[in-house]
Amino acid sequence: MTPIRPTRIVIADDHRVVLAGLVALFSDEDDMEVAGTATSGAQVIRLVEQVLPDVLVLDVDMPGEGVTGILKTLARHAPRTRIVVFSGMPEQQYGESVARFGAHGFVDKSALPQVLVEAVRGAAQGRYFFGGSAATQPPEPSVGTGDVPRFTSREMQVFLRLAHGNRVTDIAGELGVSLVTVSTHRKSVLAKLGVSNNSELTRQAVRNGFIA
């Protein structure tokens, strides 16, 4: 009997402790193998284009290229790779957006490890995983998202870093963009939240579950 080829997985997360844990998790599965890891947006795009894995497990907040840009690029250059987004941020903010750009699943980082394993296994078989359950079709667009505004992926990167107290200069350096770009995104984020300063922004982030 011809052995079944294991599902090849690339894992992308900028937190190395999380990355190591995910490598160990999938390495314990007989039907899966880790084909590589990445810690930035640019790195994950290059790696996926090179190894063409069956599934990419992608953190939603990677340094450099935002999640939307990664999804768009890989849809063109690695269309057969299914993508499961693994995030500590609320699915109500990102789930529908990543599904629209081609992701096959969204798993919260507070979920049990086996939930992520099953989401990846399902994605490899063409199924979707949103809202904590598997499905054969992507989720239907929702009517609204409550108190959470719709940010672009770059706005979300700036928003989270501001909420954690990072300075504009530090954010620009980490994301590899200009001070003007970060300031423009900050202005847009404040307007969407309906607040006027970083302290109010942080309170909104806590209230909506983006930070503890």
DRENBA-11394 format. One record per residue: chain; x, y, z of N, C-alpha, C, O in turn; residue number from 0; residue in one letter. Coordinates in pm, whole numbers. Example, Ala and Ser with C-alpha at 12.3 -4.5 7.8 and 13.67 -1.06 7.14 Angstrom:
2
REC  mol      nu      nv      nw     cau     cav     caw      cu      cv      cw      ou      ov      ow  seq  type
REC    A    1319    -569     780    1230    -450     780    1320    -330     780    1424    -332     846    0     a
REC    A    1285    -225     708    1367    -106     714    1290       3     787    1341     114     804    1     s
REM end
This chain:
212
REC  mol      nu      nv      nw     cau     cav     caw      cu      cv      cw      ou      ov      ow  seq  type
REC    A      84    -120       0       0       0       0      88     125       0     184     135      77    0     m
REC    A      55     220     -87     131     345     -94     102     431      29     -14     458      59    1     t
REC    A     206     474     101     181     556     221     116     689     185     145     747      80    2     p
REC    A      28     737     273     -39     865     251      60     978     280     126     979     384    3     i
REC    A      68    1073     187     160    1185     205     108    1276     317      -9    1313     316    4     r
REC    A     194    1311     413     148    1400     521     117    1540     470     172    1584     370    5     p
REC    A      30    1608     541      -2    1747     511     118    1834     547     165    1831     661    6     t
REC    A     168    1909     451     285    1994     473     238    2133     518     153    2195     455    7     r
REC    A     295    2180     630     249    2302     695     363    2401     709     474    2364     746    8     i
REC    A     335    2527     681     424    2638     716     357    2716     828     236    2740     824    9     v
REC    A     435    2755     928     382    2827    1043     446    2966    1048     568    2978    1040   10     i
REC    A     363    3069    1062     413    3207    1067     363    3277    1192     243    3297    1210   11     a
REC    A     456    3312    1280     423    3386    1402     550    3457    1447     658    3399    1445   12     d
REC    A     536    3583    1489     656    3659    1527     696    3637    1673     797    3690    1717   13     d
REC    A     617    3559    1748     655    3525    1885     718    3385    1883     650    3286    1855   14     h
REC    A     846    3379    1913     920    3254    1895     875    3144    1991     884    3025    1957   15     r
REC    A     828    3181    2109     776    3079    2201     651    3014    2142     636    2892    2146   16     v
REC    A     562    3096    2087     442    3044    2022     481    2957    1903     425    2849    1883   17     v
REC    A     576    3005    1825     621    2932    1707     674    2794    1744     641    2695    1680   18     l
REC    A     756    2789    1848     812    2660    1892     701    2566    1939     706    2446    1912   19     a
REC    A     603    2621    2009     492    2538    2055     411    2481    1940     368    2366    1945   20     g
REC    A     389    2561    1836     313    2515    1721     390    2409    1642     332    2312    1594   21     l
REC    A     521    2428    1630     603    2327    1563     592    2193    1637     575    2088    1574   22     v
REC    A     601    2197    1770     589    2074    1849     450    2012    1834     437    1890    1824   23     a
REC    A     347    2097    1833     210    2048    1822     189    1970    1693     138    1858    1695   24     l
REC    A     228    2029    1580     203    1963    1452     301    1848    1426     268    1754    1354   25     f
REC    A     419    1855    1484     516    1747    1466     470    1618    1534     514    1509    1499   26     s
REC    A     380    1631    1633     327    1514    1703     217    1443    1625     175    1333    1661   27     d
REC    A     169    1507    1517      61    1447    1437     121    1362    1325     204    1410    1248   28     e
REC    A      78    1236    1316     135    1144    1218     107    1186    1074     184    1153     983   29     d
REC    A      -3    1258    1053     -42    1294     916       0    1436     879     -49    1491     780   30     d
REC    A      91    1496     957     134    1633     931     285    1644     944     348    1570    1019   31     m
REC    A     343    1739     869     484    1771     885     504    1920     867     437    1982     783   32     e
REC    A     594    1978     944     623    2121     935     729    2143     828     841    2093     838   33     v
REC    A     691    2219     724     781    2242     610     865    2367     628     958    2391     550   34     a
REC    A     834    2449     730     912    2569     752     840    2665     844     720    2649     871   35     g
REC    A     913    2765     894     855    2866     982     901    3004     937    1004    3019     871   36     t
REC    A     822    3105     974     854    3243     937     814    3335    1051     723    3305    1128   37     a
REC    A     884    3449    1062     857    3544    1170     824    3684    1120     814    3776    1201   38     t
REC    A     808    3702     989     768    3833     936     683    3812     811     682    3703     753   39     s
REC    A     612    3917     771     528    3908     653     606    3876     527     566    3789     450   40     g
REC    A     716    3947     506     797    3923     386     854    3782     385     860    3717     281   41     a
REC    A     897    3736     502     956    3602     511     854    3494     480     885    3397     411   42     q
REC    A     732    3510     531     632    3405     507     593    3400     360     569    3292     307   43     v
REC    A     586    3515     293     553    3515     151     660    3441      71     629    3357     -13   44     i
REC    A     787    3472      99     897    3405      28     895    3255      53     912    3175     -39   45     r
REC    A     875    3217     179     880    3076     215     766    2997     150     789    2889      96   46     l
REC    A     646    3050     156     532    2979      97     549    2966     -54     518    2862    -111   47     v
REC    A     598    3071    -118     621    3064    -263     726    2959    -297     720    2898    -404   48     e
REC    A     822    2938    -207     929    2841    -232     884    2697    -209     909    2610    -292   49     q
REC    A     818    2672     -96     789    2533     -58     647    2489     -93     618    2369     -93   50     v
REC    A     558    2585    -123     420    2555    -162     355    2452     -68     322    2341    -110   51     l
REC    A     338    2488      59     279    2394     155     131    2373     128      68    2448      53   52     p
REC    A      76    2270     190     -68    2247     180    -145    2350     261    -249    2399     219   53     d
REC    A     -91    2384     380    -159    2477     471     -57    2572     532      53    2533     570   54     v
REC    A     -96    2698     541     -20    2799     615     -98    2837     740    -215    2874     731   55     l
REC    A     -34    2827     856     -92    2877     981     -32    3015    1003      89    3029    1022   56     v
REC    A    -117    3117    1000     -71    3256     992    -121    3341    1108    -241    3353    1130   57     l
REC    A     -27    3398    1183     -63    3497    1285    -115    3621    1215     -63    3660    1111   58     d
REC    A    -217    3683    1271    -280    3796    1204    -198    3924    1213    -218    4016    1133   59     v
REC    A    -106    3932    1307     -31    4057    1329     118    4031    1312     193    4025    1410   60     d
REC    A     161    4016    1187     302    3992    1157     374    4123    1129     315    4214    1071   61     m
REC    A     501    4135    1168     579    4254    1131     590    4266     979     600    4166     908   62     p
REC    A     589    4389     931     601    4411     787     465    4405     720     372    4475     760   63     g
REC    A     454    4323     618     331    4312     540     214    4270     628     226    4176     706   64     e
REC    A     100    4339     614     -18    4305     691     -86    4179     640     -54    4130     532   65     g
REC    A    -179    4127     719    -242    3999     685    -316    4007     552    -314    3910     475   66     v
REC    A    -382    4119     524    -454    4131     397    -358    4125     279    -386    4058     179   67     t
REC    A    -245    4194     290    -146    4190     184     -89    4051     163     -68    4009      49   68     g
REC    A     -65    3979     273     -15    3842     263    -116    3753     191     -80    3677     102   69     i
REC    A    -242    3764     231    -347    3682     169    -360    3711      20    -372    3619     -60   70     l
REC    A    -358    3839     -16    -370    3876    -157    -253    3823    -239    -272    3769    -348   71     k
REC    A    -132    3838    -185     -13    3793    -258     -14    3641    -276      15    3591    -385   72     t
REC    A     -46    3569    -169     -43    3423    -178    -158    3369    -262    -147    3261    -320   73     l
REC    A    -268    3442    -270    -377    3400    -359    -331    3398    -504    -378    3318    -584   74     a
REC    A    -237    3488    -537    -183    3493    -674     -70    3392    -695     -64    3326    -798   75     r
REC    A      19    3382    -596     143    3306    -617     141    3165    -557     224    3082    -593   76     h
REC    A      48    3138    -467      38    3003    -409    -110    2970    -387    -151    2947    -273   77     a
REC    A    -189    2967    -494    -335    2954    -479    -381    2822    -419    -493    2813    -369   78     p
REC    A    -296    2719    -422    -337    2589    -367    -310    2578    -217    -356    2484    -153   79     r
REC    A    -236    2672    -163    -209    2671     -19    -329    2725      56    -371    2839      33   80     t
REC    A    -386    2644     146    -497    2690     229    -439    2761     351    -336    2721     404   81     r
REC    A    -506    2865     395    -453    2948     504    -550    2947     622    -668    2977     608   82     i
REC    A    -496    2913     739    -571    2921     864    -509    3031     948    -391    3024     983   83     v
REC    A    -586    3133     979    -538    3245    1061    -551    3207    1208    -656    3161    1252   84     v
REC    A    -443    3229    1282    -437    3193    1424    -408    3321    1501    -299    3378    1488   85     f
REC    A    -504    3368    1580    -492    3503    1634    -545    3514    1776    -635    3441    1817   86     s
REC    A    -486    3607    1850    -536    3640    1982    -637    3752    1980    -687    3793    2085   87     g
REC    A    -669    3803    1861    -765    3913    1848    -903    3859    1814    -915    3749    1761   88     m
REC    A   -1008    3936    1844   -1145    3886    1826   -1176    3850    1681   -1141    3925    1589   89     p
REC    A   -1241    3737    1662   -1280    3696    1527   -1378    3794    1465   -1383    3808    1343   90     e
REC    A   -1457    3863    1548   -1554    3958    1495   -1485    4070    1418   -1547    4133    1332   91     q
REC    A   -1358    4097    1449   -1285    4202    1379   -1223    4151    1250   -1223    4222    1149   92     q
REC    A   -1170    4028    1251   -1090    3982    1139   -1147    3863    1063   -1111    3841     947   93     y
REC    A   -1235    3785    1125   -1280    3661    1062   -1340    3680     924   -1299    3614     829   94     g
REC    A   -1435    3771     914   -1502    3794     786   -1405    3850     682   -1411    3814     565   95     e
REC    A   -1315    3938     727   -1219    3999     635   -1124    3896     577   -1102    3894     456   96     s
REC    A   -1066    3811     662    -970    3713     611   -1039    3609     524    -979    3557     430   97     v
REC    A   -1164    3578     556   -1239    3485     471   -1260    3545     333   -1250    3475     232   98     a
REC    A   -1289    3673     329   -1313    3740     201   -1188    3737     113   -1199    3735     -10   99     r
REC    A   -1071    3738     176    -947    3737      99    -887    3596      85    -771    3582      47  100     f
REC    A    -966    3494     116    -926    3359      82    -885    3266     194    -852    3151     166  101     g
REC    A    -886    3311     320    -849    3221     430    -954    3112     447   -1073    3134     423  102     a
REC    A    -908    2994     487    -999    2881     509   -1039    2866     656   -1122    2782     688  103     h
REC    A    -981    2947     744   -1018    2933     884    -964    3044     971    -870    3115     933  104     g
REC    A   -1024    3057    1087    -980    3153    1188    -993    3083    1323   -1103    3043    1363  105     f
REC    A    -881    3069    1394    -880    3003    1524    -823    3098    1628    -715    3155    1608  106     v
REC    A    -895    3115    1737    -850    3201    1845    -736    3133    1921    -738    3011    1941  107     d
REC    A    -638    3212    1965    -524    3155    2037    -561    3102    2175    -480    3034    2239  108     k
REC    A    -681    3131    2221    -727    3075    2349    -790    2937    2331    -824    2872    2430  109     s
REC    A    -805    2892    2207    -867    2762    2180    -775    2648    2224    -654    2666    2237  110     a
REC    A    -833    2531    2245    -753    2413    2275    -666    2378    2155    -707    2398    2041  111     l
REC    A    -545    2325    2179    -456    2292    2067    -520    2204    1961    -496    2222    1842  112     p
REC    A    -602    2108    2004    -661    2016    1908    -759    2085    1814    -784    2038    1703  113     q
REC    A    -815    2198    1859    -904    2275    1771    -826    2327    1652    -873    2320    1538  114     v
REC    A    -706    2380    1677    -623    2428    1568    -581    2313    1476    -582    2328    1354  115     l
REC    A    -546    2200    1535    -507    2084    1455    -621    2043    1362    -599    2016    1244  116     v
REC    A    -742    2037    1415    -856    1996    1333    -890    2100    1227    -932    2065    1117  117     e
REC    A    -871    2229    1259    -894    2334    1160    -795    2319    1044    -833    2334     928  118     a
REC    A    -669    2291    1075    -568    2272     972    -597    2145     891    -586    2146     769  119     v
REC    A    -633    2039     959    -665    1914     890    -784    1934     796    -785    1885     683  120     r
REC    A    -884    2008     844   -1000    2035     760    -965    2123     641   -1013    2099     530  121     g
REC    A    -882    2225     663    -842    2314     554    -770    2236     445    -790    2261     326  122     a
REC    A    -685    2142     485    -612    2060     388    -708    1978     302    -675    1941     189  123     a
REC    A    -827    1951     356    -928    1873     284   -1031    1962     215   -1130    1914     160  124     q
REC    A   -1008    2096     220   -1096    2188     152   -1211    2242     235   -1298    2310     182  125     g
REC    A   -1212    2212     365   -1319    2263     451   -1279    2397     513   -1163    2438     507  126     r
REC    A   -1377    2463     571   -1357    2594     635   -1380    2581     785   -1450    2491     831  127     y
REC    A   -1318    2673     861   -1335    2671    1006   -1346    2815    1056   -1246    2886    1067  128     f
REC    A   -1469    2856    1085   -1495    2990    1138   -1600    2979    1247   -1685    2889    1245  129     f
REC    A   -1594    3070    1343   -1693    3069    1450   -1685    2945    1537   -1784    2907    1600  130     g
REC    A   -1568    2881    1542   -1549    2765    1628   -1601    2634    1573   -1606    2535    1646  131     g
REC    A   -1639    2631    1445   -1691    2506    1389   -1652    2492    1242   -1624    2590    1174  132     s
REC    A   -1652    2367    1195   -1615    2337    1057   -1736    2354     965   -1850    2340    1008  133     a
REC    A   -1708    2385     838   -1814    2401     739   -1758    2373     601   -1637    2372     582  134     a
REC    A   -1847    2350     506   -1803    2325     369   -1800    2453     286   -1752    2452     173  135     t
REC    A   -1851    2563     342   -1854    2692     272   -1798    2801     363   -1807    2789     485  136     q
REC    A   -1741    2908     306   -1695    3020     389   -1813    3089     455   -1927    3073     409  137     p
REC    A   -1790    3166     562   -1901    3230     634   -1969    3337     550   -1906    3402     466  138     p
REC    A   -2099    3354     574   -2174    3460     508   -2134    3594     569   -2108    3602     689  139     e
REC    A   -2129    3702     488   -2098    3834     543   -2199    3874     650   -2319    3851     635  140     p
REC    A   -2150    3934     757   -2238    3977     864   -2292    4117     835   -2238    4190     752  141     s
REC    A   -2398    4152     906   -2459    4283     886   -2376    4392     950   -2363    4500     893  142     v
REC    A   -2319    4366    1067   -2241    4468    1137   -2147    4404    1236   -2151    4283    1256  143     g
REC    A   -2062    4486    1299   -1963    4434    1393   -1969    4504    1528   -1869    4514    1598  144     t
REC    A   -2088    4554    1564   -2104    4613    1696   -2019    4737    1715   -2018    4826    1629  145     g
REC    A   -1948    4744    1829   -1869    4861    1861   -1731    4861    1796   -1657    4958    1809  146     d
REC    A   -1696    4753    1727   -1561    4741    1672   -1559    4798    1531   -1628    4746    1444  147     v
REC    A   -1481    4902    1504   -1474    4958    1369   -1397    4867    1276   -1322    4780    1320  148     p
REC    A   -1415    4889    1148   -1340    4811    1049   -1209    4882    1019   -1208    4992     964  149     r
REC    A   -1099    4818    1056    -967    4870    1025    -908    4796     907    -939    4679     885  150     f
REC    A    -823    4863     830    -740    4791     734    -635    4714     815    -617    4739     934  151     t
REC    A    -567    4620     750    -467    4541     823    -355    4631     876    -305    4607     986  152     s
REC    A    -315    4733     800    -210    4823     848    -260    4909     963    -187    4933    1059  153     r
REC    A    -384    4956     954    -442    5032    1065    -446    4948    1191    -420    4998    1301  154     e
REC    A    -478    4819    1176    -483    4731    1293    -345    4716    1355    -331    4714    1477  155     m
REC    A    -242    4704    1271    -106    4693    1324     -70    4818    1405     -13    4807    1513  156     q
REC    A    -104    4935    1353     -74    5060    1423    -159    5070    1549    -109    5108    1655  157     v
REC    A    -286    5037    1538    -378    5043    1652    -327    4959    1769    -323    5007    1883  158     f
REC    A    -290    4835    1743    -245    4747    1850    -117    4798    1916    -102    4789    2038  159     l
REC    A     -27    4850    1837      98    4899    1893      78    5027    1974     141    5046    2078  160     r
REC    A     -10    5113    1927     -43    5233    2005    -110    5193    2137     -82    5250    2242  161     l
REC    A    -199    5095    2130    -270    5050    2250    -175    4992    2354    -202    4999    2474  162     a
REC    A     -64    4935    2307      36    4881    2399     138    4986    2443     235    4953    2511  163     h
REC    A     117    5111    2402     203    5219    2448     325    5246    2363     413    5322    2404  164     g
REC    A     332    5186    2244     448    5211    2158     443    5351    2098     335    5403    2069  165     n
REC    A     559    5410    2079     568    5542    2018     560    5531    1866     589    5427    1808  166     r
REC    A     520    5641    1802     508    5643    1657     641    5610    1591     645    5537    1492  167     v
REC    A     751    5662    1646     883    5634    1588     917    5486    1596     974    5429    1503  168     t
REC    A     883    5422    1709     910    5279    1724     824    5196    1629     872    5098    1571  169     d
REC    A     699    5237    1612     608    5165    1522     659    5173    1378     658    5074    1305  170     i
REC    A     702    5292    1339     754    5310    1204     873    5219    1179     884    5157    1073  171     a
REC    A     963    5211    1277    1080    5126    1262    1044    4979    1254    1101    4905    1174  172     g
REC    A     950    4936    1337     913    4794    1340     842    4752    1212     865    4643    1160  173     e
REC    A     755    4840    1160     679    4805    1041     753    4839     911     711    4798     803  174     l
REC    A     863    4912     923     940    4947     804     873    5050     716     884    5044     594  175     g
REC    A     802    5144     779     735    5250     704     776    5385     762     845    5391     864  176     v
REC    A     734    5494     697     775    5627     741     691    5676     859     583    5623     887  177     s
REC    A     744    5778     927     669    5841    1036     538    5900     985     436    5895    1053  178     l
REC    A     542    5956     865     421    6015     806     314    5909     786     197    5932     814  179     v
REC    A     355    5791     739     260    5682     716     195    5639     847      73    5622     854  180     t
REC    A     276    5621     951     221    5579    1081     128    5687    1135      21    5656    1187  181     v
REC    A     168    5813    1124      85    5923    1174     -48    5929    1100    -152    5958    1160  182     s
REC    A     -45    5903     970    -168    5902     891    -261    5790     937    -382    5811     952  183     t
REC    A    -205    5671     959    -287    5559    1007    -339    5586    1148    -452    5551    1180  184     h
REC    A    -257    5648    1231    -302    5682    1367    -422    5776    1361    -520    5757    1433  185     r
REC    A    -414    5875    1275    -524    5971    1261    -651    5900    1216    -760    5929    1265  186     k
REC    A    -637    5806    1122    -753    5732    1073    -813    5643    1182    -935    5634    1196  187     s
REC    A    -725    5577    1260    -771    5490    1368    -848    5571    1473    -955    5530    1517  188     v
REC    A    -792    5684    1513    -860    5769    1612    -997    5812    1562   -1094    5813    1637  189     l
REC    A   -1004    5848    1433   -1132    5892    1377   -1234    5778    1376   -1351    5799    1409  190     a
REC    A   -1191    5659    1338   -1283    5545    1333   -1332    5506    1472   -1446    5463    1489  191     k
REC    A   -1245    5522    1571   -1284    5491    1709   -1366    5602    1773   -1434    5580    1873  192     l
REC    A   -1359    5721    1714   -1429    5835    1772   -1363    5887    1898   -1430    5935    1989  193     g
REC    A   -1228    5878    1902   -1153    5926    2018   -1050    6027    1971   -1028    6044    1851  194     v
REC    A    -987    6096    2067    -897    6205    2029    -753    6185    2073    -666    6264    2034  195     s
REC    A    -724    6081    2152    -586    6062    2197    -558    5915    2225    -648    5831    2221  196     n
REC    A    -431    5884    2253    -390    5745    2271    -448    5682    2397    -472    5561    2399  197     n
REC    A    -470    5761    2501    -527    5706    2624    -668    5654    2599    -704    5545    2645  198     s
REC    A    -747    5731    2525    -883    5687    2492    -879    5567    2398    -962    5477    2407  199     e
REC    A    -782    5568    2307    -763    5454    2217    -738    5326    2296    -795    5222    2267  200     l
REC    A    -650    5336    2396    -617    5219    2477    -739    5168    2553    -760    5047    2564  201     t
REC    A    -820    5259    2606    -941    5217    2677   -1037    5142    2583   -1099    5044    2623  202     r
REC    A   -1047    5190    2459   -1130    5122    2361   -1075    4982    2331   -1151    4886    2316  203     q
REC    A    -943    4972    2322    -881    4843    2293    -910    4743    2405    -938    4627    2378  204     a
REC    A    -902    4788    2529    -931    4701    2643   -1078    4662    2644   -1111    4545    2663  205     v
REC    A   -1166    4758    2622   -1310    4732    2626   -1353    4631    2520   -1443    4551    2544  206     r
REC    A   -1288    4637    2403   -1326    4547    2294   -1245    4418    2290   -1258    4339    2197  207     n
REC    A   -1160    4397    2391   -1091    4269    2403    -965    4253    2322    -915    4142    2307  208     g
REC    A    -911    4363    2269    -789    4353    2190    -665    4339    2278    -567    4275    2238  209     f
REC    A    -668    4398    2397    -560    4380    2493    -623    4358    2630    -738    4396    2654  210     i
REC    A    -546    4297    2720    -598    4268    2854    -584    4390    2943    -622    4386    3060  211     a
REM end
